[in-house]
Amino acid sequence: MSRQTVWASKVLALIRGGNSTAAIAQIKVAPTVRDLQDLRKLLTAANLLKAHPNVDDATRDMVAALSAPRLHRAP
């Protein structure tokens, strides 16, 4: 019973409104990987990934960045 987040629908609204620059800024500060995956599902369902390749690249890059293990400095 997974529920899609409000964040993904708000970013989708930005993209549909033609403000992909603001959407990419929001994607870069995405809260979690799950939120980005929900956004990609919504974009795929609306056929917007092909129309906005820069948004597609940004979401893929941020999923990879948030999924990667963090590098920590030794104390």
Secondary structure, DSSP 4 states (H G I P E B T S, - for coil): -----HHHHHHHHHHHTT-HHHHHHHHHT-S-HHHHHHHHHHHHHTT-TTT-HHHHHHHHHHHHHHHSPPP----
